[in-house]
């Protein structure tokens, strides 16, 4: 049986910083090992996500101490596994299951299983230095953790085939063009751009954003506009019955009126 590793309290391989009380910045912080997705880093990432949610944040930004974003699975662990495959999925599954909005800031290479980390996030922001290189089949290892499914969702079947089966690689600008990333910005703007998106999400009415994210995920399994309307109808009705809605509408009206009066 593959041994199970129990990490001590804390998450030393993943930094956790709270920004403005509403956004958590999680930083992969094992640059000496190219932020390889070891069982320790994966468990620490899961713990960091849990800690961020316990702090009540409304959004999470994932970044890395470079120059490599994540080098994929630890090579020694491929030869002598120290944990089950399911345990090695802990970090990116925590991101994928996260109820709040998640934004990945990728400014270096994401390789092999490391591609699963940005794929698990709602929005991906890159810099030109980013590289998305699944590469698993170079070693004869089948992609795992839902990587193929998420690639198809982002770049279509042909794109997933080109990346996974043919070994193609996308840089940051190409990832934006193909839909794997939302924006490609200068290196200095990478984290500020991710934070701007996260702050906007965190600053909106929390319950409405959480419900909209649930509906967005459920929409992936829907095959018609009629089903989509039915799925969204109940959620929209509930949001419009929110007792805080009149106050938000009045505040918006006042803001628009002030803009109109400005010379």
BELSUL-V314313 format. One line per field, one symbol per residue. phi: phi as a letter, one per 20 degrees, with the letter a starting at -180 (. if undefined). A space follows every 10 residues. Layout:
BEGIN
phi = ???
END
This chain:
BEGIN
phi = .ffdddfffn bfecfccedl mdcddddfcc ffdllgefff fffffgffff ffffenfdac ddcbffeefa enffffffec fdbfggffeg ffffffeffe fccedddbfd clffffffff efcddcdgff bdcglgfgem efgbmnffff fgfecnffff fffeeemfcd effffffenf cecdcfgfef fgffffffff ffeeggffff fffgfgffff eedbffffff feffffffff effefgffff ffffffffff fff
END
